């Protein structure tokens, strides 16, 4: 298996939806390819961190300042008119 083939199957591997033959080939590739191992491990850890994250309530004063800043920015955009791309 080439690195490009590994990267193509990474999501399926992490989701656990690979057929057994492809899974074995991929794990064999991971056993000797340090770069793909690092990519796989980092991606797996990132998913775990985000999966376990919790939402935190913003303090009321911060919420008010954030809302004011957003509204001010919106008003600024209205005054400028549509932007050409």
C-alpha positions as CSV (number, residue, x, y, z in Angstrom):
1,X,0.0,0.0,0.0
2,X,1.3,3.5,-0.9
3,X,0.9,6.5,1.4
4,X,-1.6,8.1,-1.0
5,X,-3.8,4.9,-0.8
6,X,-3.5,5.0,3.0
7,X,-4.6,8.6,3.2
8,X,-7.5,7.8,0.9
9,X,-8.7,5.1,3.3
10,X,-7.9,7.0,6.6
11,X,-11.4,8.2,7.3
12,X,-12.9,4.7,6.6
13,X,-10.3,3.2,8.9
14,X,-11.0,5.6,11.7
15,X,-14.7,5.1,11.3
16,X,-14.2,1.3,11.4
17,X,-15.9,0.6,8.1
18,X,-13.1,-1.1,6.1
19,X,-13.3,-4.7,4.9
20,X,-10.9,-7.0,6.7
21,X,-8.4,-7.3,3.8
22,X,-8.0,-3.5,3.5
23,X,-7.8,-3.0,7.2
24,X,-4.9,-5.5,7.4
25,X,-3.1,-3.9,4.5
26,X,-3.5,-0.5,6.2
27,X,-2.3,-1.7,9.6
28,X,0.6,-3.3,7.9
29,X,1.5,0.0,6.2
30,X,1.2,1.8,9.6
31,X,3.6,-0.7,11.1
32,X,6.5,0.5,9.0
33,X,5.6,4.0,7.7
34,X,6.3,6.6,10.4
35,X,4.7,9.5,8.5
36,X,1.4,7.8,8.0
37,X,1.4,6.5,11.6
38,X,1.8,10.1,12.9
39,X,-1.0,11.3,10.6
40,X,-3.3,8.5,11.8
41,X,-2.4,8.9,15.4
42,X,-2.8,12.7,15.4
43,X,-6.1,12.5,13.6
44,X,-7.4,9.9,16.0
45,X,-6.4,12.0,19.0
46,X,-7.9,15.2,17.5
47,X,-11.2,13.4,17.0
48,X,-11.1,12.1,20.6
49,X,-10.4,15.6,22.0
50,X,-13.3,17.2,20.1
51,X,-15.6,14.3,20.8
52,X,-15.1,14.7,24.6
53,X,-15.3,18.5,24.5
54,X,-18.1,20.3,26.4
55,X,-19.8,23.6,25.7
56,X,-19.3,26.2,28.3
57,X,-21.7,29.1,29.0
58,X,-20.2,32.5,28.4
59,X,-20.3,35.0,31.2
60,X,-23.1,37.5,30.7
61,X,-20.7,40.5,30.4
62,X,-18.6,38.8,27.8
63,X,-21.7,37.7,25.9
64,X,-22.9,41.4,25.8
65,X,-19.5,42.7,24.6
66,X,-19.3,40.1,21.9
67,X,-22.8,40.8,20.7
68,X,-22.1,44.6,20.6
69,X,-18.9,44.0,18.6
70,X,-20.7,41.8,16.1
71,X,-23.5,44.3,15.8
72,X,-21.0,47.2,15.3
73,X,-19.3,45.2,12.6
74,X,-22.6,44.5,10.8
75,X,-23.5,48.2,10.9
76,X,-20.1,49.0,9.4
77,X,-20.7,46.5,6.6
78,X,-24.2,48.0,5.9
79,X,-22.6,51.5,5.5
80,X,-20.0,50.2,3.1
81,X,-22.5,48.4,0.9
82,X,-21.9,45.2,-1.0
83,X,-18.3,44.3,-1.6
84,X,-17.1,43.3,-5.1
85,X,-15.1,40.1,-5.2
